[in-house]
Amino acid sequence: MRYEIKVLTTAKPIYKIHCGECNWELLITANTDESVQCCPWCGWSDLEISHLTKSGAFQEIECKKHGKMTILLPSDTIEPEDFMDNLFCPFCH
């Protein structure tokens, strides 16, 4: 049985940052159109020596049975506007 799915957010980009200070590679998802200003791990804000790219998209949905979830599509070939607004709950049959 498939339960009703509610779209909680429009698709937004996934940001990938390789921080020039702590050297971690992180993926960032946020329901905002603001630009990334610093590394979320160490707070380093000199993005000149860091590598920041958009790497896919995500969308938040809610299933009546399984609750809220975030669907990530970490592909360099997809943009948020390519994301479908009729996703399925991956836990329903």
Secondary structure, DSSP 8 states (H G I E B T S, - for coil): ----EEE-S--EEEEEEE-TTT--EEEE--S------S-TTT----TTSSEEEEEEEEEEEEETTTEEEEEEE--TT--GGGS-S----TT--
